[in-house]
């Protein structure tokens, strides 16, 4: 099947979302890189399951998830399935850009002892805002089959917005 062209008529079953432009997408992509760098820094070493849920402006729900293994010693390393992580990166980029998403959250479950811990962020106004533990617990409770029954919700760590707070991501300039 060939790729659609601008002069092709829309198919009734094809989703049509606004395209914000290359500059807006690239800026959102840099913000996504900065968000991941800050996120993995605050989460620290260990195995983490990232789950994204979003509602697009056309009313369609989008979900994706990825498992990452963060190692900090002897040097910092991130191991993940590249296909899963690419989906997570794309979803977060679209949510941070904002023109096609009306509601989005990112929930992270970390394997901690003696029980798993979970926290979450709402993605709004181009950045991640921490959710309180009660909201996260309520959000993950219906999904208990995929989570340990004794999961503990905690306040999401603050992630400073680099464009507002002037904070550089831990690895230097975003997008390098």
GROMACS elastic network, one bead per residue, 0.5 to 0.9 nm:
[ bonds ]
;  ai    aj funct       b0    kb
    2     5     6  0.88829   500
    4     7     6  0.83286   500
    4     8     6  0.64579   500
    4     9     6  0.89088   500
    4    10     6  0.89690   500
    5     8     6  0.53728   500
    5     9     6  0.86773   500
    6     9     6  0.80568   500
    8    11     6  0.88330   500
   10    13     6  0.84184   500
   10    14     6  0.67920   500
   10    15     6  0.88185   500
   10    16     6  0.82640   500
   11    14     6  0.52612   500
   11    15     6  0.84998   500
   12    15     6  0.81730   500
   15    58     6  0.79453   500
   16    19     6  0.89991   500
   16    58     6  0.80898   500
   17    56     6  0.85885   500
   17    57     6  0.76905   500
   17    58     6  0.72104   500
   17    99     6  0.87924   500
   17   100     6  0.63522   500
   18    99     6  0.71824   500
   18   100     6  0.65357   500
   19    22     6  0.84852   500
   19    25     6  0.88704   500
   19    99     6  0.80571   500
   19   100     6  0.81075   500
   20    23     6  0.80995   500
   20    24     6  0.60398   500
   20    25     6  0.69114   500
   20    97     6  0.81466   500
   20    99     6  0.67349   500
   20   100     6  0.84671   500
   21    24     6  0.55895   500
   21    25     6  0.63805   500
   21    26     6  0.87695   500
   22    25     6  0.51405   500
   22    26     6  0.60603   500
   22    27     6  0.85526   500
   23    26     6  0.51674   500
   23    27     6  0.61364   500
   23    28     6  0.85994   500
   24    27     6  0.51313   500
   24    28     6  0.61541   500
   24    29     6  0.85575   500
   24    97     6  0.66025   500
   25    28     6  0.50903   500
   25    29     6  0.61005   500
   25    30     6  0.87324   500
   25    93     6  0.73506   500
   25    94     6  0.75691   500
   25    97     6  0.64484   500
   26    30     6  0.63122   500
   26    31     6  0.86589   500
   26    93     6  0.87378   500
   27    30     6  0.52030   500
   27    31     6  0.63268   500
   27    32     6  0.87085   500
   27    93     6  0.88634   500
   27    97     6  0.77437   500
   28    32     6  0.61249   500
   28    33     6  0.87085   500
   28    92     6  0.84955   500
   28    93     6  0.52947   500
   28    94     6  0.72215   500
   28    95     6  0.83651   500
   28    96     6  0.56232   500
   28    98     6  0.87109   500
   28   126     6  0.77798   500
   29    33     6  0.63477   500
   29    34     6  0.86765   500
   29    89     6  0.81066   500
   29    90     6  0.81690   500
   29    92     6  0.82824   500
   29    93     6  0.51465   500
   29    94     6  0.82468   500
   29    96     6  0.81292   500
   29    97     6  0.81898   500
   29   175     6  0.77706   500
   30    33     6  0.51461   500
   30    34     6  0.62841   500
   30    35     6  0.85932   500
   30    93     6  0.83282   500
   30   174     6  0.54609   500
   30   175     6  0.52025   500
   30   176     6  0.89706   500
   31    34     6  0.50087   500
   31    35     6  0.60134   500
   31    36     6  0.86166   500
   31    93     6  0.75093   500
   31    96     6  0.72725   500
   31    97     6  0.88066   500
   31   126     6  0.81916   500
   31   127     6  0.78940   500
   31   161     6  0.86183   500
   31   162     6  0.80035   500
   31   163     6  0.84976   500
   31   174     6  0.72880   500
   31   175     6  0.85040   500
   32    36     6  0.61607   500
   32    37     6  0.85754   500
   32    89     6  0.69055   500
   32    90     6  0.87155   500
   32    92     6  0.61685   500
   32    93     6  0.54793   500
   32    96     6  0.71028   500
   32   127     6  0.87685   500
   32   174     6  0.88027   500
   33    36     6  0.52162   500
   33    37     6  0.61961   500
   33    38     6  0.86686   500
   33    89     6  0.81129   500
   33    93     6  0.87011   500
   33   169     6  0.84724   500
   33   174     6  0.61653   500
   33   175     6  0.66141   500
   34    37     6  0.51337   500
   34    38     6  0.62006   500
   34    39     6  0.84157   500
   34   161     6  0.86668   500
   34   162     6  0.75527   500
   34   168     6  0.79462   500
   34   169     6  0.53905   500
   34   170     6  0.83251   500
   34   171     6  0.87524   500
   34   173     6  0.83684   500
   34   174     6  0.56302   500
   34   175     6  0.80549   500
   35    38     6  0.52327   500
   35    39     6  0.58541   500
   35    40     6  0.85436   500
   35   127     6  0.80318   500
   35   128     6  0.78305   500
   35   159     6  0.75240   500
   35   160     6  0.88659   500
   35   161     6  0.81803   500
   35   162     6  0.88102   500
   35   169     6  0.79554   500
   36    40     6  0.59931   500
   36    41     6  0.83319   500
   36    89     6  0.86778   500
   36   169     6  0.89705   500
   37    40     6  0.54815   500
   37    41     6  0.61837   500
   37    42     6  0.88294   500
   37   169     6  0.60610   500
   37   170     6  0.63764   500
   37   171     6  0.71874   500
   37   174     6  0.88947   500
   38    41     6  0.50578   500
   38    42     6  0.62712   500
   38    43     6  0.85851   500
   38   159     6  0.64610   500
   38   160     6  0.81724   500
   38   169     6  0.61691   500
   38   170     6  0.68043   500
   39    42     6  0.53776   500
   39    43     6  0.60976   500
   39    44     6  0.85026   500
   39   157     6  0.84404   500
   39   159     6  0.71009   500
   40    43     6  0.50436   500
   40    44     6  0.58896   500
   40    45     6  0.81305   500
   40    70     6  0.72896   500
   40    78     6  0.87300   500
   41    44     6  0.53260   500
   41    45     6  0.84027   500
   41   170     6  0.76163   500
   42   157     6  0.68485   500
   42   158     6  0.85921   500
   42   159     6  0.82350   500
   43    46     6  0.80674   500
   43    48     6  0.81647   500
   43    70     6  0.86496   500
   43   110     6  0.79934   500
   43   157     6  0.82833   500
   44    70     6  0.67461   500
   44    71     6  0.78279   500
   44    72     6  0.73317   500
   45    48     6  0.88753   500
   45    69     6  0.73909   500
   45    72     6  0.57046   500
   45    73     6  0.85298   500
   45    76     6  0.87528   500
   46    68     6  0.82487   500
   46    69     6  0.56614   500
   46    70     6  0.52429   500
   46    71     6  0.65946   500
   46    72     6  0.88429   500
   46   110     6  0.71812   500
   46   111     6  0.68555   500
   46   112     6  0.79527   500
   47    67     6  0.71239   500
   47    68     6  0.58209   500
   47    70     6  0.63620   500
   47    71     6  0.88828   500
   47   109     6  0.85114   500
   47   110     6  0.59466   500
   47   111     6  0.57546   500
   47   112     6  0.85302   500
   48    66     6  0.83970   500
   48    67     6  0.57197   500
   48    68     6  0.53529   500
   48    69     6  0.63547   500
   48    70     6  0.78384   500
   48   108     6  0.64246   500
   48   109     6  0.55925   500
   48   111     6  0.64492   500
   49    65     6  0.70721   500
   49    66     6  0.58620   500
   49    68     6  0.64188   500
   49    69     6  0.88743   500
   49   107     6  0.81317   500
   49   108     6  0.54942   500
   49   109     6  0.50826   500
   49   110     6  0.64016   500
   49   111     6  0.84781   500
   50    64     6  0.83345   500
   50    65     6  0.53501   500
   50    66     6  0.52682   500
   50    67     6  0.61259   500
   50    68     6  0.77584   500
   50    88     6  0.80554   500
   50   106     6  0.68544   500
   50   107     6  0.58714   500
   50   109     6  0.66646   500
   50   110     6  0.88025   500
   51    63     6  0.73804   500
   51    64     6  0.59869   500
   51    66     6  0.67418   500
   51    67     6  0.87689   500
   51    88     6  0.81458   500
   51   105     6  0.81727   500
   51   106     6  0.57090   500
   51   107     6  0.51718   500
   51   108     6  0.62726   500
   51   109     6  0.82712   500
   52    62     6  0.78899   500
   52    63     6  0.54458   500
   52    64     6  0.52915   500
   52    65     6  0.60069   500
   52    66     6  0.89059   500
   52    88     6  0.71651   500
   52    91     6  0.74600   500
   52    92     6  0.78406   500
   52   104     6  0.72626   500
   52   105     6  0.57797   500
   52   107     6  0.64707   500
   52   108     6  0.88446   500
   53    61     6  0.72756   500
   53    62     6  0.57666   500
   53    64     6  0.68208   500
   53    65     6  0.87855   500
   53    91     6  0.87372   500
   53   103     6  0.83086   500
   53   104     6  0.56085   500
   53   105     6  0.54554   500
   53   106     6  0.66795   500
   53   107     6  0.84697   500
   54    60     6  0.83685   500
   54    61     6  0.57282   500
   54    62     6  0.51125   500
   54    63     6  0.64048   500
   54    91     6  0.83059   500
   54    95     6  0.77444   500
   54   101     6  0.68794   500
   54   102     6  0.76095   500
   54   103     6  0.54829   500
   54   105     6  0.63820   500
   54   106     6  0.87932   500
   55    58     6  0.80544   500
   55    59     6  0.61281   500
   55    60     6  0.58138   500
   55    62     6  0.62508   500
   55    63     6  0.89180   500
   55   100     6  0.87882   500
   55   101     6  0.58895   500
   55   102     6  0.57340   500
   55   103     6  0.51309   500
   55   104     6  0.62989   500
   56    59     6  0.54088   500
   56    60     6  0.53665   500
   56    61     6  0.62724   500
   56    62     6  0.72915   500
   56    95     6  0.88750   500
   56   100     6  0.56266   500
   56   102     6  0.56369   500
   56   103     6  0.71675   500
   56   104     6  0.85517   500
   57    60     6  0.74321   500
   57    99     6  0.79535   500
   57   100     6  0.53359   500
   57   101     6  0.52682   500
   57   102     6  0.54259   500
   57   103     6  0.85241   500
   58   100     6  0.79498   500
   58   101     6  0.85110   500
   58   102     6  0.89417   500
   59   102     6  0.86769   500
   62    91     6  0.81655   500
   62   104     6  0.89861   500
   63    88     6  0.89506   500
   63    91     6  0.82938   500
   64    84     6  0.77732   500
   64    87     6  0.65889   500
   64    88     6  0.61213   500
   64    91     6  0.75962   500
   65    84     6  0.65948   500
   65    85     6  0.77145   500
   65    87     6  0.77123   500
   65    88     6  0.62664   500
   66    80     6  0.74321   500
   66    81     6  0.73609   500
   66    82     6  0.89956   500
   66    83     6  0.87174   500
   66    84     6  0.50438   500
   66    85     6  0.55575   500
   66    86     6  0.88749   500
   66    87     6  0.81119   500
   66    88     6  0.66163   500
   67    79     6  0.85983   500
   67    80     6  0.61112   500
   67    81     6  0.73688   500
   67    84     6  0.77421   500
   67    85     6  0.78806   500
   68    78     6  0.66370   500
   68    79     6  0.56967   500
   68    81     6  0.77445   500
   68    85     6  0.82656   500
   69    77     6  0.80783   500
   69    78     6  0.57425   500
   69    79     6  0.50511   500
   69    80     6  0.64290   500
   70    76     6  0.73764   500
   70    77     6  0.58440   500
   70    79     6  0.65508   500
   70    80     6  0.89087   500
   71    74     6  0.80631   500
   71    75     6  0.71669   500
   71    76     6  0.55068   500
   71    77     6  0.50100   500
   71    78     6  0.64084   500
   71    79     6  0.82225   500
   72    75     6  0.52389   500
   72    77     6  0.63220   500
   72    78     6  0.87682   500
   73    76     6  0.61562   500
   73    77     6  0.82974   500
   79    82     6  0.87056   500
   80    83     6  0.86412   500
   80    84     6  0.76501   500
   80    85     6  0.67615   500
   81    84     6  0.54020   500
   81    85     6  0.61768   500
   81    86     6  0.85940   500
   82    85     6  0.51015   500
   82    86     6  0.59501   500
   82    87     6  0.86546   500
   83    86     6  0.51174   500
   83    87     6  0.64359   500
   83    88     6  0.87871   500
   84    87     6  0.53110   500
   84    88     6  0.64248   500
   84    89     6  0.87509   500
   85    89     6  0.60076   500
   85    90     6  0.85169   500
   86    90     6  0.61181   500
   86    91     6  0.85726   500
   87    90     6  0.51622   500
   87    91     6  0.61519   500
   87    92     6  0.86005   500
   88    91     6  0.51566   500
   88    92     6  0.61054   500
   88    93     6  0.84777   500
   89    92     6  0.52676   500
   89    93     6  0.60562   500
   89    94     6  0.86678   500
   90    93     6  0.50928   500
   90    94     6  0.62283   500
   90    95     6  0.86159   500
   91    94     6  0.52558   500
   91    95     6  0.61823   500
   91    96     6  0.86127   500
   92    95     6  0.50254   500
   92    96     6  0.59951   500
   92    97     6  0.85022   500
   92   104     6  0.87559   500
   92   106     6  0.84118   500
   92   123     6  0.83867   500
   93    96     6  0.51867   500
   93    97     6  0.61661   500
   93    98     6  0.86003   500
   94    97     6  0.51911   500
   94    98     6  0.62872   500
   94    99     6  0.79364   500
   94   100     6  0.69981   500
   94   101     6  0.71946   500
   95    98     6  0.50064   500
   95    99     6  0.79783   500
   95   100     6  0.73949   500
   95   101     6  0.56930   500
   95   102     6  0.83603   500
   95   103     6  0.81057   500
   95   104     6  0.65781   500
   95   105     6  0.89124   500
   95   123     6  0.65869   500
   95   124     6  0.78382   500
   95   126     6  0.74572   500
   95   127     6  0.86939   500
   96    99     6  0.87454   500
   96   101     6  0.86295   500
   96   123     6  0.66839   500
   96   124     6  0.72154   500
   96   125     6  0.74282   500
   96   127     6  0.59771   500
   96   128     6  0.82518   500
   97   100     6  0.78545   500
   97   101     6  0.83378   500
   97   125     6  0.85287   500
   97   126     6  0.60271   500
   97   127     6  0.89945   500
   98   101     6  0.53150   500
   98   102     6  0.73338   500
   98   123     6  0.87650   500
   98   124     6  0.75943   500
   98   125     6  0.72750   500
   98   126     6  0.64901   500
   99   102     6  0.78953   500
  101   104     6  0.70381   500
  102   124     6  0.86356   500
  103   122     6  0.79104   500
  103   123     6  0.72819   500
  103   124     6  0.75517   500
  104   121     6  0.86130   500
  104   122     6  0.59920   500
  104   123     6  0.53355   500
  104   124     6  0.75048   500
  105   120     6  0.69748   500
  105   121     6  0.56000   500
  105   123     6  0.56263   500
  105   124     6  0.88522   500
  105   128     6  0.84479   500
  106   119     6  0.85773   500
  106   120     6  0.55080   500
  106   121     6  0.52458   500
  106   122     6  0.65119   500
  106   123     6  0.73526   500
  106   128     6  0.83374   500
  107   118     6  0.69984   500
  107   119     6  0.57692   500
  107   121     6  0.64271   500
  107   122     6  0.87710   500
  107   136     6  0.76329   500
  107   140     6  0.85876   500
  108   117     6  0.82304   500
  108   118     6  0.55137   500
  108   119     6  0.55458   500
  108   120     6  0.60499   500
  108   121     6  0.87850   500
  109   112     6  0.89731   500
  109   116     6  0.66600   500
  109   117     6  0.56297   500
  109   119     6  0.67484   500
  109   120     6  0.87420   500
  109   147     6  0.82697   500
  109   151     6  0.84342   500
  109   153     6  0.89025   500
  110   116     6  0.56917   500
  110   117     6  0.52789   500
  110   118     6  0.61878   500
  110   119     6  0.86417   500
  111   114     6  0.88830   500
  111   115     6  0.71242   500
  111   117     6  0.66007   500
  111   118     6  0.88876   500
  112   115     6  0.56032   500
  112   117     6  0.62229   500
  113   116     6  0.66242   500
  113   117     6  0.86744   500
  115   148     6  0.78715   500
  115   150     6  0.63926   500
  115   151     6  0.60330   500
  115   152     6  0.70111   500
  116   147     6  0.83672   500
  116   148     6  0.69336   500
  116   150     6  0.73227   500
  116   152     6  0.62926   500
  116   153     6  0.87147   500
  117   150     6  0.89423   500
  117   151     6  0.55861   500
  117   153     6  0.56900   500
  117   154     6  0.69905   500
  118   133     6  0.83619   500
  118   136     6  0.75162   500
  118   137     6  0.80343   500
  118   140     6  0.86897   500
  118   151     6  0.68266   500
  118   152     6  0.60717   500
  118   154     6  0.63289   500
  118   155     6  0.86968   500
  118   156     6  0.84291   500
  119   130     6  0.81034   500
  119   131     6  0.72812   500
  119   132     6  0.80347   500
  119   133     6  0.67581   500
  119   136     6  0.62421   500
  119   137     6  0.83948   500
  119   152     6  0.86573   500
  119   153     6  0.56982   500
  119   154     6  0.55519   500
  119   155     6  0.61248   500
  119   156     6  0.50188   500
  119   157     6  0.81800   500
  120   129     6  0.85015   500
  120   130     6  0.61304   500
  120   131     6  0.54216   500
  120   132     6  0.78522   500
  120   133     6  0.80804   500
  120   135     6  0.86135   500
  120   136     6  0.60516   500
  120   153     6  0.87793   500
  120   154     6  0.86549   500
  120   155     6  0.78184   500
  120   156     6  0.56671   500
  120   157     6  0.88154   500
  121   128     6  0.55249   500
  121   129     6  0.51538   500
  121   131     6  0.50843   500
  121   132     6  0.86818   500
  121   136     6  0.86288   500
  121   156     6  0.67357   500
  122   127     6  0.82568   500
  122   128     6  0.56747   500
  122   129     6  0.52162   500
  122   130     6  0.63816   500
  122   131     6  0.64336   500
  123   126     6  0.68133   500
  123   127     6  0.55891   500
  123   129     6  0.62865   500
  123   130     6  0.88407   500
  124   127     6  0.56619   500
  124   128     6  0.64577   500
  124   129     6  0.70941   500
  125   128     6  0.82898   500
  126   161     6  0.89380   500
  127   159     6  0.87414   500
  127   160     6  0.89060   500
  127   161     6  0.65658   500
  128   158     6  0.86123   500
  128   159     6  0.70052   500
  128   160     6  0.87029   500
  128   161     6  0.79813   500
  129   156     6  0.83820   500
  129   158     6  0.74987   500
  129   159     6  0.76292   500
  130   155     6  0.70820   500
  130   157     6  0.67055   500
  130   158     6  0.63648   500
  130   159     6  0.79747   500
  131   134     6  0.82412   500
  131   135     6  0.64429   500
  131   136     6  0.65482   500
  131   155     6  0.66301   500
  131   156     6  0.60446   500
  132   135     6  0.55908   500
  132   136     6  0.65225   500
  132   137     6  0.87972   500
  132   153     6  0.85534   500
  132   154     6  0.73479   500
  132   155     6  0.52402   500
  132   156     6  0.69320   500
  133   136     6  0.50896   500
  133   137     6  0.59594   500
  133   138     6  0.85055   500
  133   152     6  0.85859   500
  133   153     6  0.50388   500
  133   155     6  0.51691   500
  133   156     6  0.76513   500
  134   137     6  0.50910   500
  134   138     6  0.61187   500
  134   139     6  0.85263   500
  134   153     6  0.73960   500
  134   154     6  0.84633   500
  134   155     6  0.88458   500
  135   138     6  0.51416   500
  135   139     6  0.61163   500
  135   140     6  0.87379   500
  135   153     6  0.89931   500
  136   140     6  0.61909   500
  136   141     6  0.84710   500
  136   153     6  0.65066   500
  136   154     6  0.82435   500
  136   155     6  0.87284   500
  137   140     6  0.53210   500
  137   141     6  0.59003   500
  137   151     6  0.85023   500
  137   152     6  0.77959   500
  137   153     6  0.57651   500
  137   154     6  0.87643   500
  138   141     6  0.53412   500
  138   142     6  0.75779   500
  139   142     6  0.68348   500
  139   143     6  0.78733   500
  140   143     6  0.51591   500
  140   144     6  0.65699   500
  140   147     6  0.79039   500
  141   144     6  0.52612   500
  141   145     6  0.88825   500
  141   147     6  0.85498   500
  141   149     6  0.86772   500
  142   145     6  0.80230   500
  143   146     6  0.57515   500
  143   147     6  0.66480   500
  144   148     6  0.65656   500
  144   149     6  0.60462   500
  144   151     6  0.87841   500
  145   148     6  0.73830   500
  145   149     6  0.77986   500
  146   149     6  0.89310   500
  147   150     6  0.82853   500
  147   151     6  0.69418   500
  148   151     6  0.54413   500
  153   156     6  0.88197   500
  154   157     6  0.88111   500
  155   158     6  0.88183   500
  156   159     6  0.86919   500
  159   162     6  0.88900   500
  160   163     6  0.87995   500
  160   164     6  0.78996   500
  160   165     6  0.62243   500
  160   166     6  0.84860   500
  160   167     6  0.67893   500
  161   164     6  0.54173   500
  161   165     6  0.56307   500
  161   166     6  0.75202   500
  161   167     6  0.70433   500
  162   165     6  0.52584   500
  162   168     6  0.60543   500
  162   169     6  0.74050   500
  163   166     6  0.57502   500
  163   167     6  0.75553   500
  164   167     6  0.80226   500
  165   168     6  0.89154   500
  167   170     6  0.89216   500
  168   171     6  0.79606   500
  168   172     6  0.60941   500
  168   173     6  0.64011   500
  168   174     6  0.77244   500
  169   172     6  0.55467   500
  169   173     6  0.65608   500
  169   174     6  0.66015   500
  170   173     6  0.84682   500
  171   174     6  0.77366   500
  171   176     6  0.88634   500
  172   176     6  0.78977   500
  173   176     6  0.61583   500
